[in-house]
């Protein structure tokens, strides 16, 4: 796995970089002394979890020959009140859109991501309770 680095770019602003030149800007929120110019690092944890499981689900749905046209993952969490303010609970809601998507295929894809494939979720297990729900929006043929 390629290494990443984080560098200070001014005030509390940080830039995260990978070996291929991708970057992400982080900052503290304004009420914590930052400028709110980027993601708070704890938000990136939710982004990472949502992205990890979304990629799994897209891959699994393709293998199941499901006609998935879009996927959105909404992630929110409740944090501990005292430092370290980790996520005690994280809720993921999947919104899947496609033609003739089968409920059993969606359930199976979410279950496989949760139990077997998502490495971000695996790193959170034992510390954060992760719950999932989903909505299927069927598209019409024609």
Secondary structure, 3 states (H helix, E strand, C coil): CCCEEEEEEECCEEEEEECCCCEEEECCCHHHCCCCCCECHHHHHHHHHHHHHHHHHHHHHHHCCCEEEEEEEEEEEEECCCCCCCEEEEEEEEEEEEECCCHHHHHHHHHHHHHHHCHHHHHHCCCCEEEEEEEEEECCCC
